[in-house]
Amino acid sequence: MAEQLLIDRNGLVSAITDFLSGNDARTLAGIRSALEREIDLVGPDALANLGDRLANTGSDFAFFPRDPLARRIHHVLADRLLEPTSELTGVEHLAALRGEPVIIIANHLSYSDANLLEVLLHRFGAVELADRLTVVAGPKVYASLRRRFSSLCFGTIKTPQSNTISTDDGGKNAREVARAARLAIETASVRAAFWRVL
């Protein structure tokens, strides 16, 4: 049976604004107000679904779809925190790839790389690609509630890492890591085929 994480509107908003506490009081008040509006707009079922997703995302080596509320919250935050001059160049070339499998290989700088990419794809008109963005993520992404929340802005496929790199994988031996890696590759292949059919 799926685990349920009970979250409420005030608790979620407080957790987000506490995380962003380095910002000035006026910015935080604007963020708080915008988040409360978004959560009220989608209603308690969306909040309950997010709690369920937060509890269960990353529980297995599988595909985890995005959560609409988590995605919307990240967009609200980006509207207030991302520099207005931020841009995504060359987005016009993505039109030729519409409906095609696409692999983006990026220099991984932080846990928010994919979140920034998703926001910028959406903001600069590559909504179709943003909607099908699926990130291959190691176990560290799922080890923290905050990172799991951020991973729900897009689809993720959990992949293993060698226990010499990550201790968040439960101490899997080399054979178990290889088995889980094969499952992640098969899952990615199924996802690519799914989007090609649409």
Secondary structure in CASP SS format (residue, H / E / C, confidence):
PFRMAT SS
TARGET T0000
AUTHOR 0000-0000-0000
METHOD secondary structure of the structure
MODEL  1
M C 1.00
A C 1.00
E C 1.00
Q C 1.00
L C 1.00
L C 1.00
I C 1.00
D C 1.00
R H 1.00
N H 1.00
G H 1.00
L H 1.00
V H 1.00
S H 1.00
A H 1.00
I H 1.00
T H 1.00
D H 1.00
F H 1.00
L C 1.00
S C 1.00
G C 1.00
N C 1.00
D C 1.00
A H 1.00
R H 1.00
T H 1.00
L H 1.00
A H 1.00
G H 1.00
I H 1.00
R H 1.00
S H 1.00
A H 1.00
L H 1.00
E H 1.00
R H 1.00
E H 1.00
I H 1.00
D H 1.00
L H 1.00
V H 1.00
G C 1.00
P H 1.00
D H 1.00
A H 1.00
L H 1.00
A H 1.00
N H 1.00
L H 1.00
G H 1.00
D H 1.00
R H 1.00
L H 1.00
A H 1.00
N H 1.00
T C 1.00
G C 1.00
S C 1.00
D C 1.00
F C 1.00
A C 1.00
F E 1.00
F E 1.00
P C 1.00
R C 1.00
D C 1.00
P H 1.00
L H 1.00
A H 1.00
R H 1.00
R H 1.00
I H 1.00
H H 1.00
H H 1.00
V H 1.00
L H 1.00
A H 1.00
D H 1.00
R H 1.00
L H 1.00
L C 1.00
E C 1.00
P C 1.00
T C 1.00
S C 1.00
E C 1.00
L C 1.00
T C 1.00
G C 1.00
V H 1.00
E H 1.00
H H 1.00
L H 1.00
A H 1.00
A H 1.00
L H 1.00
R C 1.00
G C 1.00
E C 1.00
P C 1.00
V C 1.00
I C 1.00
I C 1.00
I C 1.00
A C 1.00
N C 1.00
H C 1.00
L C 1.00
S C 1.00
Y C 1.00
S C 1.00
D H 1.00
A H 1.00
N H 1.00
L H 1.00
L H 1.00
E H 1.00
V H 1.00
L H 1.00
L H 1.00
H H 1.00
R H 1.00
F C 1.00
G C 1.00
A C 1.00
V H 1.00
E H 1.00
L H 1.00
A H 1.00
D H 1.00
R C 1.00
L C 1.00
T E 1.00
V E 1.00
V E 1.00
A E 1.00
G C 1.00
P H 1.00
K H 1.00
V H 1.00
Y H 1.00
A H 1.00
S C 1.00
L H 1.00
R H 1.00
R H 1.00
R H 1.00
F H 1.00
S H 1.00
S H 1.00
L C 1.00
C C 1.00
F C 1.00
G E 1.00
T E 1.00
I E 1.00
K E 1.00
T C 1.00
P C 1.00
Q C 1.00
S C 1.00
N C 1.00
T C 1.00
I C 1.00
S C 1.00
T C 1.00
D C 1.00
D C 1.00
G C 1.00
G C 1.00
K C 1.00
N C 1.00
A H 1.00
R H 1.00
E H 1.00
V H 1.00
A H 1.00
R H 1.00
A H 1.00
A H 1.00
R H 1.00
L H 1.00
A H 1.00
I H 1.00
E H 1.00
T H 1.00
A H 1.00
S H 1.00
V H 1.00
R H 1.00
A H 1.00
A H 1.00
F H 1.00
W H 1.00
R H 1.00
V H 1.00
L C 1.00
END
